[in-house]
Amino acid sequence: MDSAGLSLERMRTFVRVAERGNLSMVARELGVGQSTVTRHLNELEEAVGVPLLSRTTRRVTLTDEGSRYYTNCLQILRLVEQAAEEARDARQAPAGAVRLSCTAALGVMHVTRLIFDFQDKHPDIRVDLNLTDERIDLVREGVDVALRLGPLADSAMKLHALGESHRLLVGAPAYLSVHGRPERPADLSRYETVVMSNVAGSDRLVLSSADGASLIIPVSGKLRVDHGLAAREAFSAGRGIGPAHLWLVHDLLDDGQLEVVLGDYRPLPVPVSLLIVPERAAIARVRLLVDFLVAEISKLPGIRPS
């Protein structure tokens, strides 16, 4: 292996090509000629001693060795960036970008507003907010912090449990006036349910009674949605009943557009967590945003300690 060819510049070029899959696109982004991009890749492969990319006329893809090398390059480049940022943070007020990924509906309804407040306190910190319900690879996507709802698989990320998001069964008064109000959980199987297609097990309701008993009710509906805001609209439009996070519908409940169904029975609460890329946790601006979110998320409707 020729270590002289392992420059950070070549690694950055390789990472961009791996992510874009197109040499000319990367050349335009970097403001260089395509021949320069090709030269960087050739020199890097020569230095490493194995092919990293498979090139066709239409697409550039990673080889098995390239995929492993890409992951290592990401870590190296992030560490280099972190070292420079920590040095700057030691001499001046925190500045720069923090990349935050957030569950989509929660982000639109509440987190965006919280970010406004955070930036009013820290005007030199830029927040790149990515709203998605997909469980993305934080390192691969260049994300520093992720705010997530639901159980999390084992992860190498630093986990900060924020509590649980409590839910209610809700429906529009107009819908319930026409179809009647269920008197017991078993009645729910006869009602239209707004189903979340991206939530596992959404064809059944798991309810907990006031005395702690658990019930499982099969449900179905003609409307399936994959976004919390779409479910919110469906509930208020009288398209059916279903479980909803309190933070999603608290205002609709307050002004009477929705009402609670079977208030003695609640859907199980959902964990709320922050995932933090360990190598980024010590950076001042990341730490500031994490501390801010820990304090503020717990104040949202229905978010309670575990």
Summary of the structure (lengths in Angstrom):
residues: 306
radius of gyration: 24.3
end to end distance: 51.7
largest distance: 76.2
contacts: 930
relative contact order: 0.15
helix: 44%
strand: 25%
